Amino acid sequence: MKIGFVGLGKMGANMVERLLRAGHEVVVYNRSKEKIKIAVEKGAIGSDSIEDMCGKLEGKKIVWLMVPSGKPVDENIDEVEKYLNQGDIIVDGGNSYWRDTQARHARVAELGFEYVDCGTSGGIWGLQNGYCLMYGGHKYAVDHLLPIFEALAPEGGHAYCGSTGAGHFVKMVHNGIEYGMMQAYAEGFEIMEKSPFDIDLEKVTGIWQYGSVVRSWLLELANLAFKEDPKLEHVKGYVADSGEGRWTVQTAIDFDVPAHVITTSLFNRFQSRQDESFAMKTLSALRNKFGGHAMKTKD
């Protein structure tokens, strides 16, 4: 198949390469011309604008967006839709909030285009291992894209999740669960690191991958991290979040679901960004005032 692809970041560039390896034709566009050049060297067809990219697609056009959530998605949709025909398909493969996806679908549908949301998991390892794909939209549009999904995903690694927004909804929950799993691992490793025993975390995370009920790909990645830096001495304890955890917590609130672990994991990320917490200083001051408990001061 032939597909237009917008966004050649860490995941996008590898996805294009995986499609090329599977024999698909990919017309690429990216704001950075250097990344277009690299993709062309690997077999892609370059373009110098969205208009140019769409002009190089024939028949039923497919345009895959792999750009950051929010404004970049809307800006690219606004540009792409100028050069599409009735029935052409736009795929949002990034991490968009599912309610935004439903709104975008409604707007795009009025113009006669199809809109498919595809949650994509696999990170920088996707080129080698394939991407887990969770997609939603009209079934006939999704069916047209199956050769693309099959090229990107490992065998058994993609699924139709339901109507518009379902793909991004499932990916959102996937990432919320990921927050909780990562937090549990992190807390467990800290308990071991603080213990009176000289525990080799690389060795422990290695054996846990064989027969243990907590084995996972995240554990394999932890093993790699401890192998590179056993005490994580070169890592600062600052943890960012890209939005999916917040959306999961907000959705849990909307649906009256008590998502304790995911919510706490998200708040722990916020706490990691504080060099000094005013809330913790307040707690210390209160303990001192009501009970005369010792309080550490900067003086």
Salt bridges, closest charged atoms under 4 A:
GLU17 OE2 - ARG21 NH2 2.87
GLU17 OE1 - LYS42 NZ 2.97
ASP52 OD2 - LYS56 NZ 3.34
GLU58 OE2 - LYS2 NZ 2.94
ASP74 OD1 - ARG104 NE 2.82
GLU75 OE2 - LYS71 NZ 3.83
ASP78 OD1 - ARG107 NH1 3.27
GLU79 OE1 - LYS82 NZ 2.99
GLU81 OE1 - ARG107 NH1 3.45
GLU114 OE1 - HIS138 ND1 2.84
ASP143 OD1 - LYS139 NZ 2.85
GLU190 OE2 - LYS194 NZ 3.43
GLU193 OE1 - LYS194 NZ 3.48
ASP241 OD2 - ARG246 NE 2.77
ASP241 OD1 - ARG273 NH2 2.58
ASP254 OD2 - ARG99 NH2 3.47
GLU276 OE1 - LYS281 NZ 3.98
GLU276 OE1 - LYS298 NZ 2.80
